[in-house]
Amino acid sequence: MIEMNKATVQYPGTEQPAVNELSLTFQRGEFVCILGRSGAGKSTLIRTFNALQPLTSGTIYVDKQSLHDMSEEEQRQERARMGMIFQHFHLIPRLSVLQNVLTGAFGRKKPIHNLLGRFTKAEKDLALQTLEATGLLPFKNRRVEALSGGQKQRVAISRALMQQPDIFLGDEPVASLDPSTANEVFQLLKQLHEENDTLTFINVHDVHLAKTFGTRIIGMKEGHVVFDGPPEELTDDVYQLIYATEQQV
């Protein structure tokens, strides 16, 4: 479903690419956890999949079509197939849970309808279904600013599900949560992944979560992939390869 061919991202003024000539293939049904130190290129990699981060060189194919050769409108339509959640939720605090979730339909609607806040009965029904799936239906009318961190991330997941995504992207989605809540969010992500047969990518610092829930682990270091395999092959030696600094090696 996604194929990378020597995909490279180098930010202006930097000596080294954030993503360095990566050639990888990912298929629907994989739950991919991406590990690495801060600055390893994890977030940059995630954002290349939906063209939020343009490539400096190379190509990414989504369903055999070059993502970065698409027009802005074609990229927008492709992005609408991809749900994304973030570390800091990116919600509208003063709106209700239901109103925030409904914004997930914006990518498939005409701009004028978004501006006027017009939603169809089918869209409202889908929003209620996603809230039921994430356990938030009793809170549908509560303002987001009154929720806990774990509940806010569930709202963000519900909003992403409104897009009925084929591909699900998580950029450090549990980094600001306590360990127990992080585990609950991962359990929910894995359950929804299996129910919808999506291709899922999650950046995560917690190796235990990656090994528990991932079906495939990508280990990044300085823009390169230094490990790509199943969780059972993530040994202590591989962990050191991913996380050791040059001084520690």
Buried (B, 14 or more C-beta within 10 A) or exposed (E): BBBBBEBBBBEEEEEEBBBBBBEBEBEEEBBBBBBBBEBBBBBBBBBBBBBBBEBBEBBBBBEEEEBBEBEEEEBEEBBBBBBBBBBBBEBEEEBBBBBBBBBBBBBBBEEEBBEEEEBEEEBBEBBBBBBEBBEBBEBBEBBBEEBEBBBBBBBBBBBBBBBBBBBBBBBBBBBBBEEEBBBBBBEBBBEBBEEBEBBBBBBBBBBEBBBBBBBBBBBBBBBBBBBEEEBEEBEEEBBEBBBEEEEEE
